[in-house]
Amino acid sequence: MTEPTEPCTSSSLARDPTTVIHPRREPFEHGLLPIPRFIFSDPAQTLIPLKQKLLELSSNQRVDSAAISESLQISIEHARLVLDTLASVLHSDAEPLVAAKLDEIDSVGVDVHDLVLFLYIQSYKRLLPRTHKDSAAVTDVWPSTSAFDGYLSALSPLQVLTMDRFEHLGFLIQFGDKGSEGNSFSQSSPFFANSDPDMPAVPVPAAQVHDWLLQNIASALDYISERTSSKENGPASASDQDVAMADACTASVNKVSTSTRSASFIEGISKSSYVKHASDIKGSSVKVLNCHESAIYILAPLRYATVYGCSDATIVIGAVGKAVRVEHCERVHVIVAAKRICIANCRECVFFLGVNQQPLILGDNHKLQVAPYNTFYSQLEKHMNEVGIVPTVNRWDEPLALGMVDPHDSLSHPAGVSDVQAESATRVDPDQFTDFVIPNWFGGESTGATKGNPFTLPDAYMVSQHKNQKNLGEIRHLLREAPLEDSRKRELSSALHVYFKDWLYASGNIRQLYCLQGD
């Protein structure tokens, strides 16, 4: 048996960053569901018999929503939610569930081993938010002392992992900043590297894999600690910023920064307009943090997007092919075309959505509203096609509300509230629905084929839109043809200006005019 290569634990800064192991953030940021049946007091021991039951119900080790519903004793709706969520956070685009079309997800099903890992992380507890940004704020946070102690050490000492089984660990961990892009996870390990694809690889004892993971985790933490210490006395470069969501509330750098984990951060924008095109975004995900009284336009194709801690802002996000999460926001308008969206702990926010899956609503929310998608830009359809968003399917008005209490946070909650369902969202009245016009002053990436909203408006909203356009035309005609003296026209113009200004401030649309202000 080939012995695993010992990770370097001295002079860690000289180590190739692509060999440093990291937890994948996506399952923990976009894959946790507050469903009581998923919270196990002893995940490893509970999941062993559950896995056997799932395998008995499986076809080629894959299960559909009916099997998930029967095994976990949850509703079919929640079982389908599990499949949709897994499709958005699995690590390999070659995985059949990830590649499946919307109407094929249930028939394709999920691999039992991926499902077991997904259920295993549902017992993860987030750390409490820190009151200030310190060295730990830029380090990786592992789910526990070892995320794999329970999962692997619960296996029989004689059990072995084949290369295929080993590959599933890529759901939880990755090497380097971009994971195993271009390489399978197994090829980044010493166990199966350079294996002959025409010959079955020799299985590896689970205990040996467990020890190798623990060594690499320890080495990675040493590397991160040394890297952080070396920068504490000097200014951090943009590439060093990797803010944990728990610490996002302290960020206020008022710029875009790119983390070493392939995410761009837009932080601390206040009372201004901010625009980013595809060429401005490094990586495949964006996090908009602590932005206030602003209009922010991210006109790019993305895999993931997070909006956190924003208030009194309008945020337009181009096309998101995996998942969007909006959390702890107040009086924010979010306009997004996405595969799926999760809304948590928000107040008085309005969401204009073009989404292929049901909007998921979690936590303590108040006065949320949803409406159909209401804007476009010239490259929107191109970006939607790149990330796999289907314009003929829009489930904006089918919100799915789960629990009001998030069992994954570390806060204590009053007894009895864990079963309370989150407050859902109401629909925007069609008479209050308006199109949102993205200013054409961007320049640069302005060429494209999209000339209108790619999502079809529901009839009630279409009728209201046509009525508003007709009324506007009639008012313009009356004003032009009104037999008024010049002095009276000036008075009328002044009165209209005053009422329009009042409306801009009362509606919050004044933020859209920040782009006209000088720097």
ZIDA-V682607 format. One record per residue. N is the residue number from 1. RES is the residue in one letter. PSI is psi in whole degrees, 0 to 359 (999 if undefined). BURIAL is I if it has 16 or more other ideal C-beta (glycine too) atoms within 10 Angstrom, else O. D_CENTER is the distance of its C-alpha to the mean C-alpha in whole Angstrom. Layout:
BEGIN
n:N res:RES psi:PSI burial:BURIAL d_center:D_CENTER
n:N res:RES psi:PSI burial:BURIAL d_center:D_CENTER
END
This chain:
BEGIN
n:1 res:M psi:133 burial:O d_center:41
n:2 res:T psi:128 burial:O d_center:39
n:3 res:E psi:140 burial:O d_center:38
n:4 res:P psi:147 burial:I d_center:35
n:5 res:T psi:131 burial:O d_center:35
n:6 res:E psi:131 burial:O d_center:35
n:7 res:P psi:150 burial:I d_center:32
n:8 res:C psi:127 burial:O d_center:33
n:9 res:T psi:357 burial:O d_center:33
n:10 res:S psi:152 burial:O d_center:36
n:11 res:S psi:50 burial:O d_center:35
n:12 res:S psi:330 burial:I d_center:32
n:13 res:L psi:338 burial:O d_center:31
n:14 res:A psi:357 burial:O d_center:33
n:15 res:R psi:146 burial:I d_center:31
n:16 res:D psi:119 burial:O d_center:29
n:17 res:P psi:336 burial:O d_center:25
n:18 res:T psi:350 burial:O d_center:24
n:19 res:T psi:1 burial:I d_center:26
n:20 res:V psi:132 burial:I d_center:24
n:21 res:I psi:141 burial:I d_center:22
n:22 res:H psi:151 burial:I d_center:18
n:23 res:P psi:141 burial:I d_center:16
n:24 res:R psi:130 burial:I d_center:13
n:25 res:R psi:329 burial:I d_center:10
n:26 res:E psi:315 burial:I d_center:7
n:27 res:P psi:327 burial:I d_center:10
n:28 res:F psi:332 burial:I d_center:10
n:29 res:E psi:330 burial:I d_center:7
n:30 res:H psi:0 burial:I d_center:5
n:31 res:G psi:4 burial:I d_center:9
n:32 res:L psi:130 burial:I d_center:11
n:33 res:L psi:129 burial:I d_center:13
n:34 res:P psi:64 burial:I d_center:16
n:35 res:I psi:117 burial:I d_center:19
n:36 res:P psi:325 burial:O d_center:22
n:37 res:R psi:344 burial:O d_center:23
n:38 res:F psi:358 burial:I d_center:21
n:39 res:I psi:112 burial:O d_center:22
n:40 res:F psi:137 burial:I d_center:25
n:41 res:S psi:329 burial:O d_center:27
n:42 res:D psi:83 burial:O d_center:28
n:43 res:P psi:315 burial:I d_center:25
n:44 res:A psi:311 burial:I d_center:27
n:45 res:Q psi:327 burial:O d_center:30
n:46 res:T psi:323 burial:O d_center:29
n:47 res:L psi:340 burial:I d_center:27
n:48 res:I psi:306 burial:O d_center:30
n:49 res:P psi:329 burial:O d_center:32
n:50 res:L psi:320 burial:I d_center:29
n:51 res:K psi:319 burial:I d_center:28
n:52 res:Q psi:319 burial:O d_center:32
n:53 res:K psi:318 burial:O d_center:31
n:54 res:L psi:319 burial:I d_center:28
n:55 res:L psi:324 burial:O d_center:30
n:56 res:E psi:328 burial:O d_center:33
n:57 res:L psi:357 burial:O d_center:31
n:58 res:S psi:163 burial:I d_center:30
n:59 res:S psi:116 burial:O d_center:31
n:60 res:N psi:38 burial:O d_center:30
n:61 res:Q psi:25 burial:O d_center:28
n:62 res:R psi:145 burial:I d_center:25
n:63 res:V psi:148 burial:I d_center:25
n:64 res:D psi:186 burial:I d_center:24
n:65 res:S psi:328 burial:I d_center:23
n:66 res:A psi:317 burial:O d_center:27
n:67 res:A psi:321 burial:I d_center:27
n:68 res:I psi:318 burial:I d_center:24
n:69 res:S psi:315 burial:I d_center:25
n:70 res:E psi:318 burial:O d_center:29
n:71 res:S psi:320 burial:I d_center:28
n:72 res:L psi:355 burial:I d_center:25
n:73 res:Q psi:50 burial:O d_center:27
n:74 res:I psi:167 burial:I d_center:24
n:75 res:S psi:159 burial:O d_center:24
n:76 res:I psi:323 burial:O d_center:24
n:77 res:E psi:316 burial:O d_center:21
n:78 res:H psi:327 burial:I d_center:19
n:79 res:A psi:319 burial:I d_center:20
n:80 res:R psi:324 burial:I d_center:19
n:81 res:L psi:321 burial:I d_center:15
n:82 res:V psi:314 burial:I d_center:16
n:83 res:L psi:314 burial:I d_center:16
n:84 res:D psi:319 burial:I d_center:13
n:85 res:T psi:315 burial:I d_center:11
n:86 res:L psi:320 burial:I d_center:13
n:87 res:A psi:333 burial:I d_center:13
n:88 res:S psi:346 burial:I d_center:9
n:89 res:V psi:357 burial:I d_center:9
n:90 res:L psi:151 burial:I d_center:13
n:91 res:H psi:341 burial:I d_center:14
n:92 res:S psi:124 burial:I d_center:17
n:93 res:D psi:345 burial:O d_center:16
n:94 res:A psi:348 burial:O d_center:20
n:95 res:E psi:130 burial:I d_center:19
n:96 res:P psi:323 burial:I d_center:21
n:97 res:L psi:321 burial:I d_center:18
n:98 res:V psi:320 burial:I d_center:15
n:99 res:A psi:350 burial:O d_center:18
n:100 res:A psi:146 burial:I d_center:19
n:101 res:K psi:164 burial:O d_center:20
n:102 res:L psi:320 burial:O d_center:19
n:103 res:D psi:5 burial:O d_center:22
n:104 res:E psi:354 burial:O d_center:22
n:105 res:I psi:315 burial:I d_center:20
n:106 res:D psi:320 burial:I d_center:22
n:107 res:S psi:329 burial:O d_center:25
n:108 res:V psi:316 burial:I d_center:23
n:109 res:G psi:184 burial:I d_center:22
n:110 res:V psi:147 burial:I d_center:20
n:111 res:D psi:134 burial:I d_center:22
n:112 res:V psi:321 burial:I d_center:24
n:113 res:H psi:324 burial:I d_center:23
n:114 res:D psi:321 burial:I d_center:19
n:115 res:L psi:319 burial:I d_center:19
n:116 res:V psi:318 burial:I d_center:22
n:117 res:L psi:320 burial:I d_center:19
n:118 res:F psi:315 burial:I d_center:16
n:119 res:L psi:327 burial:I d_center:19
n:120 res:Y psi:319 burial:I d_center:20
n:121 res:I psi:352 burial:I d_center:17
n:122 res:Q psi:345 burial:I d_center:17
n:123 res:S psi:6 burial:I d_center:19
n:124 res:Y psi:139 burial:I d_center:18
n:125 res:K psi:127 burial:O d_center:18
n:126 res:R psi:150 burial:I d_center:16
n:127 res:L psi:154 burial:O d_center:19
n:128 res:L psi:146 burial:O d_center:20
n:129 res:P psi:141 burial:I d_center:19
n:130 res:R psi:154 burial:O d_center:22
n:131 res:T psi:351 burial:O d_center:24
n:132 res:H psi:160 burial:O d_center:24
n:133 res:K psi:119 burial:I d_center:23
n:134 res:D psi:191 burial:O d_center:25
n:135 res:S psi:322 burial:O d_center:25
n:136 res:A psi:343 burial:I d_center:23
n:137 res:A psi:341 burial:I d_center:20
n:138 res:V psi:10 burial:I d_center:19
n:139 res:T psi:164 burial:I d_center:20
n:140 res:D psi:143 burial:I d_center:18
n:141 res:V psi:112 burial:O d_center:18
n:142 res:W psi:147 burial:I d_center:19
n:143 res:P psi:332 burial:I d_center:19
n:144 res:S psi:185 burial:O d_center:22
n:145 res:T psi:319 burial:O d_center:25
n:146 res:S psi:125 burial:I d_center:25
n:147 res:A psi:350 burial:I d_center:22
n:148 res:F psi:357 burial:I d_center:24
n:149 res:D psi:309 burial:O d_center:27
n:150 res:G psi:317 burial:I d_center:27
n:151 res:Y psi:314 burial:I d_center:26
n:152 res:L psi:321 burial:I d_center:28
n:153 res:S psi:343 burial:O d_center:31
n:154 res:A psi:346 burial:I d_center:31
n:155 res:L psi:157 burial:I d_center:32
n:156 res:S psi:140 burial:O d_center:36
n:157 res:P psi:337 burial:O d_center:38
n:158 res:L psi:352 burial:O d_center:39
n:159 res:Q psi:147 burial:O d_center:36
n:160 res:V psi:159 burial:I d_center:34
n:161 res:L psi:125 burial:I d_center:31
n:162 res:T psi:170 burial:O d_center:32
n:163 res:M psi:322 burial:I d_center:30
n:164 res:D psi:315 burial:O d_center:28
n:165 res:R psi:320 burial:I d_center:27
n:166 res:F psi:324 burial:I d_center:26
n:167 res:E psi:331 burial:I d_center:24
n:168 res:H psi:339 burial:I d_center:21
n:169 res:L psi:343 burial:I d_center:21
n:170 res:G psi:347 burial:I d_center:19
n:171 res:F psi:328 burial:I d_center:16
n:172 res:L psi:328 burial:I d_center:16
n:173 res:I psi:160 burial:I d_center:18
n:174 res:Q psi:161 burial:I d_center:18
n:175 res:F psi:134 burial:I d_center:21
n:176 res:G psi:185 burial:I d_center:20
n:177 res:D psi:325 burial:I d_center:18
n:178 res:K psi:14 burial:O d_center:16
n:179 res:G psi:210 burial:I d_center:17
n:180 res:S psi:41 burial:I d_center:20
n:181 res:E psi:125 burial:O d_center:19
n:182 res:G psi:342 burial:O d_center:23
n:183 res:N psi:146 burial:O d_center:24
n:184 res:S psi:158 burial:I d_center:23
n:185 res:F psi:322 burial:I d_center:23
n:186 res:S psi:330 burial:I d_center:26
n:187 res:Q psi:348 burial:I d_center:28
n:188 res:S psi:0 burial:I d_center:26
n:189 res:S psi:161 burial:I d_center:28
n:190 res:P psi:348 burial:O d_center:32
n:191 res:F psi:320 burial:I d_center:32
n:192 res:F psi:9 burial:I d_center:32
n:193 res:A psi:138 burial:O d_center:32
n:194 res:N psi:25 burial:O d_center:34
n:195 res:S psi:145 burial:O d_center:35
n:196 res:D psi:118 burial:O d_center:37
n:197 res:P psi:340 burial:O d_center:35
n:198 res:D psi:356 burial:O d_center:38
n:199 res:M psi:134 burial:O d_center:39
n:200 res:P psi:131 burial:O d_center:37
n:201 res:A psi:151 burial:I d_center:36
n:202 res:V psi:127 burial:O d_center:37
n:203 res:P psi:158 burial:I d_center:35
n:204 res:V psi:136 burial:I d_center:34
n:205 res:P psi:138 burial:I d_center:35
n:206 res:A psi:323 burial:I d_center:32
n:207 res:A psi:324 burial:I d_center:34
n:208 res:Q psi:320 burial:I d_center:34
n:209 res:V psi:320 burial:I d_center:30
n:210 res:H psi:312 burial:I d_center:30
n:211 res:D psi:319 burial:O d_center:32
n:212 res:W psi:320 burial:I d_center:30
n:213 res:L psi:317 burial:I d_center:27
n:214 res:L psi:319 burial:I d_center:28
n:215 res:Q psi:318 burial:I d_center:30
n:216 res:N psi:325 burial:I d_center:27
n:217 res:I psi:314 burial:I d_center:25
n:218 res:A psi:318 burial:O d_center:28
n:219 res:S psi:319 burial:I d_center:29
n:220 res:A psi:319 burial:I d_center:25
n:221 res:L psi:322 burial:I d_center:25
n:222 res:D psi:317 burial:I d_center:29
n:223 res:Y psi:313 burial:I d_center:27
n:224 res:I psi:319 burial:I d_center:25
n:225 res:S psi:316 burial:O d_center:27
n:226 res:E psi:320 burial:I d_center:30
n:227 res:R psi:319 burial:I d_center:27
n:228 res:T psi:316 burial:I d_center:26
n:229 res:S psi:324 burial:O d_center:30
n:230 res:S psi:344 burial:O d_center:31
n:231 res:K psi:354 burial:O d_center:29
n:232 res:E psi:330 burial:O d_center:30
n:233 res:N psi:3 burial:O d_center:33
n:234 res:G psi:167 burial:O d_center:32
n:235 res:P psi:136 burial:O d_center:29
n:236 res:A psi:137 burial:O d_center:26
n:237 res:S psi:166 burial:O d_center:25
n:238 res:A psi:327 burial:O d_center:21
n:239 res:S psi:349 burial:O d_center:21
n:240 res:D psi:350 burial:O d_center:21
n:241 res:Q psi:122 burial:I d_center:19
n:242 res:D psi:76 burial:I d_center:16
n:243 res:V psi:126 burial:I d_center:15
n:244 res:A psi:148 burial:I d_center:14
n:245 res:M psi:329 burial:I d_center:12
n:246 res:A psi:337 burial:I d_center:15
n:247 res:D psi:6 burial:I d_center:17
n:248 res:A psi:332 burial:I d_center:15
n:249 res:C psi:347 burial:I d_center:17
n:250 res:T psi:354 burial:I d_center:20
n:251 res:A psi:139 burial:I d_center:19
n:252 res:S psi:49 burial:O d_center:21
n:253 res:V psi:352 burial:I d_center:22
n:254 res:N psi:47 burial:O d_center:21
n:255 res:K psi:175 burial:O d_center:20
n:256 res:V psi:131 burial:I d_center:18
n:257 res:S psi:152 burial:I d_center:18
n:258 res:T psi:122 burial:I d_center:16
n:259 res:S psi:164 burial:I d_center:16
n:260 res:T psi:0 burial:I d_center:18
n:261 res:R psi:31 burial:I d_center:14
n:262 res:S psi:39 burial:I d_center:13
n:263 res:A psi:141 burial:I d_center:11
n:264 res:S psi:134 burial:I d_center:13
n:265 res:F psi:131 burial:I d_center:13
n:266 res:I psi:110 burial:I d_center:15
n:267 res:E psi:143 burial:I d_center:16
n:268 res:G psi:23 burial:O d_center:19
n:269 res:I psi:132 burial:I d_center:20
n:270 res:S psi:129 burial:O d_center:23
n:271 res:K psi:51 burial:O d_center:25
n:272 res:S psi:171 burial:I d_center:24
n:273 res:S psi:145 burial:I d_center:23
n:274 res:Y psi:130 burial:I d_center:20
n:275 res:V psi:134 burial:I d_center:20
n:276 res:K psi:130 burial:I d_center:18
n:277 res:H psi:176 burial:I d_center:19
n:278 res:A psi:321 burial:I d_center:17
n:279 res:S psi:344 burial:O d_center:20
n:280 res:D psi:345 burial:O d_center:19
n:281 res:I psi:121 burial:I d_center:16
n:282 res:K psi:127 burial:O d_center:16
n:283 res:G psi:187 burial:I d_center:14
n:284 res:S psi:8 burial:I d_center:11
n:285 res:S psi:157 burial:I d_center:8
n:286 res:V psi:141 burial:I d_center:9
n:287 res:K psi:121 burial:I d_center:9
n:288 res:V psi:114 burial:I d_center:11
n:289 res:L psi:132 burial:I d_center:13
n:290 res:N psi:49 burial:I d_center:16
n:291 res:C psi:138 burial:I d_center:17
n:292 res:H psi:141 burial:I d_center:20
n:293 res:E psi:50 burial:I d_center:23
n:294 res:S psi:165 burial:I d_center:21
n:295 res:A psi:120 burial:I d_center:20
n:296 res:I psi:128 burial:I d_center:17
n:297 res:Y psi:117 burial:I d_center:17
n:298 res:I psi:93 burial:I d_center:14
n:299 res:L psi:77 burial:I d_center:16
n:300 res:A psi:156 burial:I d_center:15
n:301 res:P psi:131 burial:I d_center:13
n:302 res:L psi:163 burial:I d_center:10
n:303 res:R psi:315 burial:I d_center:8
n:304 res:Y psi:151 burial:I d_center:4
n:305 res:A psi:142 burial:I d_center:4
n:306 res:T psi:134 burial:I d_center:5
n:307 res:V psi:122 burial:I d_center:9
n:308 res:Y psi:129 burial:I d_center:11
n:309 res:G psi:29 burial:I d_center:14
n:310 res:C psi:158 burial:I d_center:16
n:311 res:S psi:150 burial:I d_center:19
n:312 res:D psi:49 burial:I d_center:21
n:313 res:A psi:156 burial:I d_center:19
n:314 res:T psi:125 burial:I d_center:18
n:315 res:I psi:117 burial:I d_center:15
n:316 res:V psi:121 burial:I d_center:15
n:317 res:I psi:126 burial:I d_center:12
n:318 res:G psi:271 burial:I d_center:13
n:319 res:A psi:122 burial:I d_center:12
n:320 res:V psi:114 burial:I d_center:8
n:321 res:G psi:344 burial:I d_center:10
n:322 res:K psi:287 burial:I d_center:7
n:323 res:A psi:148 burial:I d_center:4
n:324 res:V psi:139 burial:I d_center:4
n:325 res:R psi:128 burial:I d_center:5
n:326 res:V psi:123 burial:I d_center:8
n:327 res:E psi:140 burial:I d_center:10
n:328 res:H psi:50 burial:I d_center:14
n:329 res:C psi:153 burial:I d_center:15
n:330 res:E psi:134 burial:I d_center:18
n:331 res:R psi:46 burial:I d_center:20
n:332 res:V psi:139 burial:I d_center:17
n:333 res:H psi:122 burial:I d_center:17
n:334 res:V psi:126 burial:I d_center:14
n:335 res:I psi:117 burial:I d_center:15
n:336 res:V psi:142 burial:I d_center:12
n:337 res:A psi:122 burial:I d_center:13
n:338 res:A psi:162 burial:I d_center:10
n:339 res:K psi:315 burial:I d_center:10
n:340 res:R psi:159 burial:I d_center:9
n:341 res:I psi:143 burial:I d_center:7
n:342 res:C psi:131 burial:I d_center:8
n:343 res:I psi:126 burial:I d_center:10
n:344 res:A psi:129 burial:I d_center:12
n:345 res:N psi:51 burial:I d_center:15
n:346 res:C psi:157 burial:I d_center:16
n:347 res:R psi:132 burial:O d_center:19
n:348 res:E psi:43 burial:O d_center:21
n:349 res:C psi:152 burial:I d_center:18
n:350 res:V psi:132 burial:I d_center:18
n:351 res:F psi:117 burial:I d_center:15
n:352 res:F psi:107 burial:I d_center:17
n:353 res:L psi:139 burial:I d_center:15
n:354 res:G psi:93 burial:I d_center:15
n:355 res:V psi:141 burial:I d_center:13
n:356 res:N psi:345 burial:I d_center:15
n:357 res:Q psi:166 burial:I d_center:14
n:358 res:Q psi:134 burial:I d_center:14
n:359 res:P psi:132 burial:I d_center:12
n:360 res:L psi:128 burial:I d_center:12
n:361 res:I psi:123 burial:I d_center:14
n:362 res:L psi:156 burial:I d_center:14
n:363 res:G psi:200 burial:I d_center:16
n:364 res:D psi:93 burial:I d_center:19
n:365 res:N psi:154 burial:I d_center:18
n:366 res:H psi:133 burial:O d_center:21
n:367 res:K psi:50 burial:O d_center:22
n:368 res:L psi:147 burial:I d_center:19
n:369 res:Q psi:147 burial:I d_center:20
n:370 res:V psi:151 burial:I d_center:18
n:371 res:A psi:161 burial:I d_center:20
n:372 res:P psi:159 burial:I d_center:20
n:373 res:Y psi:143 burial:I d_center:18
n:374 res:N psi:25 burial:I d_center:21
n:375 res:T psi:183 burial:I d_center:21
n:376 res:F psi:162 burial:I d_center:21
n:377 res:Y psi:168 burial:I d_center:22
n:378 res:S psi:332 burial:I d_center:24
n:379 res:Q psi:11 burial:I d_center:22
n:380 res:L psi:309 burial:I d_center:19
n:381 res:E psi:325 burial:I d_center:20
n:382 res:K psi:315 burial:O d_center:21
n:383 res:H psi:320 burial:I d_center:17
n:384 res:M psi:319 burial:I d_center:16
n:385 res:N psi:323 burial:O d_center:18
n:386 res:E psi:323 burial:I d_center:17
n:387 res:V psi:1 burial:I d_center:14
n:388 res:G psi:30 burial:I d_center:15
n:389 res:I psi:131 burial:I d_center:15
n:390 res:V psi:116 burial:I d_center:18
n:391 res:P psi:344 burial:I d_center:20
n:392 res:T psi:355 burial:O d_center:22
n:393 res:V psi:117 burial:O d_center:20
n:394 res:N psi:109 burial:I d_center:18
n:395 res:R psi:36 burial:I d_center:18
n:396 res:W psi:329 burial:I d_center:17
n:397 res:D psi:23 burial:I d_center:20
n:398 res:E psi:53 burial:O d_center:19
n:399 res:P psi:142 burial:I d_center:17
n:400 res:L psi:112 burial:I d_center:17
n:401 res:A psi:129 burial:I d_center:17
n:402 res:L psi:210 burial:I d_center:17
n:403 res:G psi:149 burial:I d_center:19
n:404 res:M psi:335 burial:I d_center:20
n:405 res:V psi:132 burial:I d_center:20
n:406 res:D psi:111 burial:I d_center:17
n:407 res:P psi:354 burial:I d_center:19
n:408 res:H psi:353 burial:I d_center:16
n:409 res:D psi:169 burial:I d_center:17
n:410 res:S psi:13 burial:O d_center:21
n:411 res:L psi:154 burial:O d_center:22
n:412 res:S psi:147 burial:O d_center:25
n:413 res:H psi:150 burial:O d_center:26
n:414 res:P psi:148 burial:O d_center:29
n:415 res:A psi:140 burial:O d_center:30
n:416 res:G psi:347 burial:O d_center:30
n:417 res:V psi:351 burial:O d_center:26
n:418 res:S psi:337 burial:O d_center:24
n:419 res:D psi:0 burial:O d_center:25
n:420 res:V psi:133 burial:O d_center:25
n:421 res:Q psi:144 burial:O d_center:22
n:422 res:A psi:149 burial:I d_center:20
n:423 res:E psi:129 burial:O d_center:21
n:424 res:S psi:188 burial:O d_center:20
n:425 res:A psi:150 burial:I d_center:20
n:426 res:T psi:161 burial:O d_center:23
n:427 res:R psi:142 burial:I d_center:23
n:428 res:V psi:133 burial:I d_center:24
n:429 res:D psi:129 burial:O d_center:28
n:430 res:P psi:328 burial:I d_center:29
n:431 res:D psi:343 burial:O d_center:31
n:432 res:Q psi:0 burial:O d_center:29
n:433 res:F psi:132 burial:I d_center:26
n:434 res:T psi:155 burial:I d_center:27
n:435 res:D psi:149 burial:O d_center:25
n:436 res:F psi:124 burial:I d_center:23
n:437 res:V psi:118 burial:O d_center:25
n:438 res:I psi:125 burial:I d_center:23
n:439 res:P psi:147 burial:O d_center:26
n:440 res:N psi:23 burial:O d_center:28
n:441 res:W psi:10 burial:O d_center:29
n:442 res:F psi:314 burial:I d_center:26
n:443 res:G psi:183 burial:O d_center:28
n:444 res:G psi:254 burial:O d_center:27
n:445 res:E psi:62 burial:O d_center:25
n:446 res:S psi:353 burial:O d_center:26
n:447 res:T psi:137 burial:O d_center:28
n:448 res:G psi:171 burial:O d_center:26
n:449 res:A psi:347 burial:O d_center:27
n:450 res:T psi:124 burial:O d_center:25
n:451 res:K psi:359 burial:O d_center:28
n:452 res:G psi:179 burial:O d_center:26
n:453 res:N psi:120 burial:I d_center:23
n:454 res:P psi:344 burial:I d_center:22
n:455 res:F psi:133 burial:I d_center:21
n:456 res:T psi:130 burial:O d_center:25
n:457 res:L psi:143 burial:I d_center:25
n:458 res:P psi:155 burial:I d_center:27
n:459 res:D psi:314 burial:O d_center:30
n:460 res:A psi:321 burial:O d_center:31
n:461 res:Y psi:326 burial:I d_center:28
n:462 res:M psi:315 burial:O d_center:30
n:463 res:V psi:315 burial:O d_center:33
n:464 res:S psi:320 burial:I d_center:32
n:465 res:Q psi:315 burial:I d_center:31
n:466 res:H psi:322 burial:O d_center:34
n:467 res:K psi:317 burial:O d_center:36
n:468 res:N psi:318 burial:O d_center:35
n:469 res:Q psi:320 burial:O d_center:36
n:470 res:K psi:316 burial:O d_center:39
n:471 res:N psi:318 burial:O d_center:40
n:472 res:L psi:317 burial:O d_center:39
n:473 res:G psi:319 burial:O d_center:41
n:474 res:E psi:319 burial:O d_center:44
n:475 res:I psi:316 burial:O d_center:43
n:476 res:R psi:317 burial:O d_center:43
n:477 res:H psi:316 burial:O d_center:46
n:478 res:L psi:319 burial:O d_center:48
n:479 res:L psi:320 burial:O d_center:48
n:480 res:R psi:323 burial:O d_center:49
n:481 res:E psi:357 burial:O d_center:52
n:482 res:A psi:128 burial:O d_center:53
n:483 res:P psi:72 burial:O d_center:56
n:484 res:L psi:147 burial:O d_center:56
n:485 res:E psi:162 burial:O d_center:58
n:486 res:D psi:319 burial:O d_center:56
n:487 res:S psi:321 burial:O d_center:56
n:488 res:R psi:323 burial:O d_center:54
n:489 res:K psi:321 burial:O d_center:51
n:490 res:R psi:321 burial:O d_center:51
n:491 res:E psi:317 burial:O d_center:50
n:492 res:L psi:316 burial:O d_center:48
n:493 res:S psi:319 burial:O d_center:46
n:494 res:S psi:319 burial:O d_center:46
n:495 res:A psi:316 burial:O d_center:45
n:496 res:L psi:320 burial:O d_center:42
n:497 res:H psi:317 burial:O d_center:41
n:498 res:V psi:313 burial:O d_center:41
n:499 res:Y psi:322 burial:O d_center:39
n:500 res:F psi:318 burial:O d_center:37
n:501 res:K psi:317 burial:O d_center:36
n:502 res:D psi:319 burial:O d_center:36
n:503 res:W psi:321 burial:O d_center:33
n:504 res:L psi:315 burial:O d_center:31
n:505 res:Y psi:319 burial:O d_center:31
n:506 res:A psi:324 burial:O d_center:31
n:507 res:S psi:347 burial:O d_center:28
n:508 res:G psi:359 burial:I d_center:26
n:509 res:N psi:353 burial:I d_center:26
n:510 res:I psi:332 burial:I d_center:28
n:511 res:R psi:336 burial:I d_center:25
n:512 res:Q psi:346 burial:I d_center:25
n:513 res:L psi:0 burial:O d_center:28
n:514 res:Y psi:334 burial:I d_center:27
n:515 res:C psi:341 burial:O d_center:27
n:516 res:L psi:353 burial:O d_center:31
n:517 res:Q psi:149 burial:O d_center:32
n:518 res:G psi:158 burial:O d_center:33
n:519 res:D psi:999 burial:O d_center:32
END
